[in-house]
Each structure stands twice: as structure tokens, then as C-alpha cells.
Amino acid sequence: MPETMSSYSHYTEEELLKLAKQKNDQKAFDEIYYRCKPALIDNAYKKLQSRESAEDLVHDIFLSLYTKTEVLEFTVSLKAYLHTALKYKVQNELRNKMVRERHKRFLFFSPNCKNDFASNLEYSECKKRVDSTIASLPYKCRQVFMMSREYDYSYKDISGNLGISVSTVEKHISKALKVLRDNVL
């Protein structure tokens, strides 16, 4: 990360914003960016678990701020504004991700969607990828995953049947789902 501009380091964020707004001072805006960006990215990363997505959202927020600097009127501090904007961006990203996941599951696993050749081909290719990915899991992980998903056993039932702790069952399920996400979606 580049160092902040020393001639602007003594200004508050609000003063920097005023300079950027009234005098169209690019260096003042850069100073705001370099001061606020790390905390915003860290905050977004905690919620999204993706550094790339977190950085993209933060860049979008600053791009929006930059393009609207002259017309924005703040009723709260700049940091509060940025964190609120980030909160809504993260919520939208998570909501969009859930919708995409729901549609993928519906498209790939719904028997109603297998009515034409292209859909059948996509479904069978996806099913092959899922099956081969599950087959590639370590034995115990695969066994736990299949008991959970195919036979609908609870974590407690799996734990009792296999003589392992519930937390170990959770770890196996998490590992299997991560491998599936990485290899199938």
C-alpha cells in the first residue's frame, strides 16, 4: 500500500473531503482512499470470506464517492458514510450470491428442468462432476457427507454411528462442501 501523502496527513477525513469537493483536489481524495481502504477491506472480508470480492466492493464504493463528490452532502462523518455504504454493498453481494446459489441448485438438481437436450446435457455433466468430486473425498469425509446428504442423518446420529465427535462431523461436512464448491460451482 502506498504511503499517505505527507502534506495531507494532518487533515481530517472531513477536511480532505471538503478539499476534494470544493477544489477538485485529487491528492486529497487519494489520501482519503489510502486512509480508509484497509479498514473497509478488512471489514468486508470478514463478512464475504473473499479478499477479491471485498476489494471489489470497496473500490466500487470509492468510485461512487469519487464520481459523486461534488454533489454529496453528508449528515454523518465520512467514515460512518463509508461503513454504511459498505454494509449495504455487502448485504447486496450476499443476497445476490444466495440467489445465484439457489438458481444453480434448482437448475442442476431439479427434475423439472430436464426437459430438453441442452438441459439434460448440463444436468448430466454437473451430476458427473458432483459424483466424481464426492468420490475423490477421503473415505471418512465421504462417508460422513453421504450419511448427511443422501441418508439425511443428523450430525448427532452420524457421530453416534461412526464413534466420532459432532465437531469432527461438522469439519468433515465443511470440508466436503468446500471441495464441492471449488470443483463444481
Sine and cosine of phi, psi and omega as CSV:
sin_phi,cos_phi,sin_psi,cos_psi,sin_omega,cos_omega
0.00,0.00,0.76,-0.65,0.01,-1.00
-0.90,0.44,0.50,-0.86,0.04,-1.00
-0.94,0.34,0.45,-0.89,0.03,-1.00
-0.95,0.32,0.43,-0.90,-0.02,-1.00
-0.95,0.31,0.86,-0.51,-0.12,-0.99
-0.87,0.49,-0.55,0.83,-0.03,-1.00
-0.93,0.36,-0.25,0.97,-0.01,-1.00
-0.94,-0.35,-0.03,1.00,-0.12,-0.99
-0.92,0.39,-0.38,0.93,-0.02,-1.00
-1.00,0.07,-0.13,0.99,0.01,-1.00
-0.99,0.13,0.52,-0.85,0.15,-0.99
-0.98,0.20,0.23,-0.97,0.02,-1.00
-0.88,0.47,-0.62,0.79,0.00,-1.00
-0.91,0.41,-0.63,0.77,0.05,-1.00
-0.92,0.40,-0.64,0.77,0.04,-1.00
-0.89,0.45,-0.66,0.75,0.02,-1.00
-0.90,0.44,-0.63,0.77,0.03,-1.00
-0.89,0.46,-0.67,0.75,0.04,-1.00
-0.89,0.45,-0.70,0.72,0.00,-1.00
-0.90,0.43,-0.60,0.80,-0.07,-1.00
-0.97,0.24,-0.77,0.64,-0.11,-0.99
-0.99,0.14,-0.59,0.81,-0.09,-1.00
-0.94,-0.35,0.10,0.99,-0.01,-1.00
0.79,0.62,0.69,0.73,-0.08,-1.00
-1.00,0.09,0.97,-0.25,-0.04,-1.00
-0.89,0.45,-0.62,0.79,-0.02,-1.00
-0.92,0.39,-0.54,0.84,0.06,-1.00
-0.91,0.41,-0.68,0.73,0.04,-1.00
-0.90,0.43,-0.65,0.76,0.04,-1.00
-0.86,0.51,-0.65,0.76,0.01,-1.00
-0.89,0.46,-0.68,0.73,0.06,-1.00
-0.85,0.52,-0.74,0.67,-0.03,-1.00
-0.85,0.53,-0.78,0.63,-0.07,-1.00
-0.94,0.34,-0.44,0.90,0.06,-1.00
-0.97,0.25,-0.71,0.70,-0.18,-0.98
-1.00,-0.03,-0.43,0.90,-0.11,-0.99
-0.83,0.56,-0.76,0.65,-0.08,-1.00
-0.85,0.53,-0.71,0.71,-0.02,-1.00
-0.91,0.42,-0.64,0.77,0.00,-1.00
-0.92,0.40,-0.68,0.73,0.02,-1.00
-0.89,0.45,-0.70,0.72,0.02,-1.00
-0.87,0.49,-0.68,0.73,0.01,-1.00
-0.89,0.47,-0.72,0.69,0.00,-1.00
-0.91,0.40,-0.62,0.78,0.00,-1.00
-0.88,0.47,-0.63,0.78,0.01,-1.00
-0.86,0.51,-0.55,0.84,-0.05,-1.00
-1.00,-0.01,-0.55,0.84,-0.09,-1.00
-0.99,-0.12,-0.37,0.93,-0.05,-1.00
0.85,0.52,0.51,0.86,0.05,-1.00
-0.57,-0.82,0.92,-0.40,-0.01,-1.00
-0.88,0.47,-0.67,0.75,-0.02,-1.00
-0.88,0.47,-0.73,0.68,0.03,-1.00
-0.89,0.45,-0.65,0.76,0.01,-1.00
-0.88,0.47,-0.72,0.69,0.00,-1.00
-0.90,0.44,-0.66,0.75,0.02,-1.00
-0.87,0.50,-0.71,0.70,0.00,-1.00
-0.89,0.46,-0.68,0.73,-0.01,-1.00
-0.91,0.42,-0.66,0.75,0.05,-1.00
-0.89,0.46,-0.64,0.77,0.05,-1.00
-0.87,0.49,-0.67,0.75,0.01,-1.00
-0.89,0.46,-0.71,0.70,-0.01,-1.00
-0.94,0.34,-0.56,0.83,0.07,-1.00
-0.89,0.45,-0.70,0.72,0.03,-1.00
-0.89,0.45,-0.70,0.72,0.03,-1.00
-0.87,0.49,-0.70,0.72,-0.03,-1.00
-0.89,0.46,-0.69,0.72,-0.05,-1.00
-0.96,0.29,-0.37,0.93,-0.04,-1.00
-0.94,-0.35,0.15,0.99,-0.09,-1.00
-0.78,0.62,-0.68,0.74,-0.09,-1.00
-0.94,0.35,-0.46,0.89,-0.08,-1.00
-0.97,-0.25,-0.19,0.98,-0.03,-1.00
-0.95,0.30,0.68,-0.73,0.12,-0.99
-0.85,-0.52,0.82,-0.58,-0.07,-1.00
-0.98,-0.18,0.71,-0.71,0.12,-0.99
-0.97,-0.26,-0.12,0.99,0.05,-1.00
-0.78,-0.62,0.07,-1.00,0.02,-1.00
-0.93,0.37,0.33,-0.94,0.01,-1.00
-0.87,0.49,-0.69,0.73,0.01,-1.00
-0.88,0.47,-0.67,0.75,0.02,-1.00
-0.90,0.44,-0.66,0.75,0.04,-1.00
-0.87,0.50,-0.74,0.67,-0.03,-1.00
-0.90,0.45,-0.67,0.74,0.00,-1.00
-0.93,0.36,-0.57,0.82,0.06,-1.00
-0.93,0.37,-0.68,0.73,0.04,-1.00
-0.87,0.49,-0.66,0.75,0.02,-1.00
-0.90,0.44,-0.67,0.74,0.01,-1.00
-0.83,0.55,-0.72,0.69,-0.01,-1.00
-0.94,0.33,-0.60,0.80,0.05,-1.00
-0.89,0.45,-0.69,0.73,0.01,-1.00
-0.90,0.44,-0.71,0.71,0.03,-1.00
-0.86,0.52,-0.69,0.72,0.03,-1.00
-0.90,0.44,-0.67,0.74,0.00,-1.00
-0.89,0.45,-0.70,0.71,0.00,-1.00
-0.91,0.41,-0.65,0.76,0.03,-1.00
-0.90,0.44,-0.71,0.71,0.03,-1.00
-0.89,0.46,-0.62,0.78,0.02,-1.00
-0.90,0.43,-0.67,0.74,0.03,-1.00
-0.89,0.46,-0.67,0.74,0.01,-1.00
-0.90,0.44,-0.70,0.71,0.03,-1.00
-0.87,0.50,-0.69,0.72,0.01,-1.00
-0.89,0.46,-0.69,0.72,0.00,-1.00
-0.88,0.48,-0.69,0.73,0.02,-1.00
-0.91,0.41,-0.65,0.76,0.04,-1.00
-0.88,0.48,-0.73,0.68,0.01,-1.00
-0.87,0.49,-0.68,0.73,-0.01,-1.00
-0.89,0.46,-0.74,0.67,-0.04,-1.00
-0.90,0.43,-0.65,0.76,-0.11,-0.99
-1.00,0.04,-0.40,0.92,-0.11,-0.99
-0.86,-0.50,0.06,1.00,0.02,-1.00
-1.00,0.01,0.82,-0.57,0.03,-1.00
-0.91,0.42,-0.38,0.93,-0.01,-1.00
-0.95,0.32,-0.28,0.96,-0.06,-1.00
-1.00,-0.04,0.07,1.00,-0.07,-1.00
-0.98,-0.18,0.82,0.58,-0.10,-1.00
-0.94,-0.33,-0.05,1.00,0.10,-1.00
-0.67,-0.74,0.18,-0.98,-0.09,-1.00
-0.86,0.51,-0.72,0.69,-0.03,-1.00
-0.88,0.47,-0.69,0.72,0.02,-1.00
-0.90,0.43,-0.67,0.75,0.03,-1.00
-0.88,0.48,-0.66,0.75,0.00,-1.00
-0.91,0.41,-0.73,0.68,0.04,-1.00
-0.87,0.50,-0.71,0.70,-0.02,-1.00
-0.88,0.48,-0.73,0.69,-0.05,-1.00
-0.93,0.37,-0.60,0.80,0.05,-1.00
-0.91,0.42,-0.68,0.74,0.01,-1.00
-0.91,0.42,-0.69,0.72,0.01,-1.00
-0.87,0.50,-0.67,0.75,0.04,-1.00
-0.88,0.47,-0.69,0.73,0.02,-1.00
-0.90,0.44,-0.67,0.74,0.03,-1.00
-0.89,0.46,-0.75,0.66,-0.02,-1.00
-0.87,0.49,-0.70,0.71,-0.02,-1.00
-0.93,0.36,-0.56,0.83,0.04,-1.00
-0.92,0.39,-0.69,0.73,0.04,-1.00
-0.89,0.45,-0.65,0.76,0.01,-1.00
-0.90,0.43,-0.46,0.89,-0.03,-1.00
-0.99,0.14,-0.16,0.99,0.01,-1.00
-0.92,0.39,0.49,-0.87,0.11,-0.99
-0.84,0.54,0.49,-0.87,-0.14,-0.99
-0.77,0.64,-0.81,0.58,-0.09,-1.00
-0.90,0.43,-0.65,0.76,0.02,-1.00
-0.89,0.46,-0.71,0.70,0.02,-1.00
-0.89,0.46,-0.69,0.73,-0.02,-1.00
-0.87,0.49,-0.73,0.68,0.00,-1.00
-0.89,0.45,-0.71,0.70,-0.03,-1.00
-0.88,0.47,-0.71,0.70,-0.02,-1.00
-0.91,0.42,-0.64,0.77,0.04,-1.00
-0.88,0.47,-0.62,0.79,-0.01,-1.00
-0.96,0.29,-0.75,0.66,-0.15,-0.99
-1.00,0.02,-0.67,0.74,-0.07,-1.00
-1.00,0.09,-0.62,0.78,-0.06,-1.00
-0.97,-0.23,-0.02,1.00,0.09,-1.00
0.86,0.51,0.59,0.81,0.08,-1.00
-0.97,0.23,0.53,-0.85,0.10,-0.99
-0.98,0.21,0.30,-0.95,0.02,-1.00
-0.86,0.51,-0.61,0.79,0.00,-1.00
-0.91,0.42,-0.67,0.75,0.03,-1.00
-0.90,0.44,-0.68,0.73,0.02,-1.00
-0.88,0.47,-0.70,0.71,0.02,-1.00
-0.84,0.55,-0.73,0.68,-0.01,-1.00
-0.91,0.40,-0.67,0.74,-0.02,-1.00
-0.92,0.38,-0.59,0.81,-0.08,-1.00
-0.99,-0.17,-0.10,1.00,0.02,-1.00
0.93,0.36,0.59,0.81,0.06,-1.00
-0.82,-0.57,0.28,-0.96,-0.04,-1.00
-0.97,0.26,0.35,-0.94,0.04,-1.00
-0.89,0.46,-0.61,0.80,0.01,-1.00
-0.91,0.41,-0.55,0.84,0.07,-1.00
-0.93,0.38,-0.63,0.78,0.07,-1.00
-0.87,0.50,-0.73,0.69,0.01,-1.00
-0.86,0.51,-0.66,0.75,0.01,-1.00
-0.90,0.43,-0.67,0.74,0.03,-1.00
-0.89,0.45,-0.69,0.73,0.00,-1.00
-0.90,0.43,-0.71,0.70,0.02,-1.00
-0.86,0.51,-0.69,0.72,0.01,-1.00
-0.89,0.46,-0.71,0.70,-0.01,-1.00
-0.89,0.46,-0.68,0.73,0.00,-1.00
-0.91,0.41,-0.61,0.79,0.04,-1.00
-0.90,0.43,-0.70,0.71,0.02,-1.00
-0.88,0.47,-0.68,0.74,0.03,-1.00
-0.89,0.45,-0.72,0.69,0.02,-1.00
-0.86,0.51,-0.70,0.72,-0.04,-1.00
-0.92,0.39,-0.56,0.83,-0.12,-0.99
-0.99,-0.16,-0.35,0.94,-0.10,-0.99
-0.95,-0.30,-0.70,0.71,-0.10,-1.00
-1.00,0.06,0.00,0.00,0.00,0.00
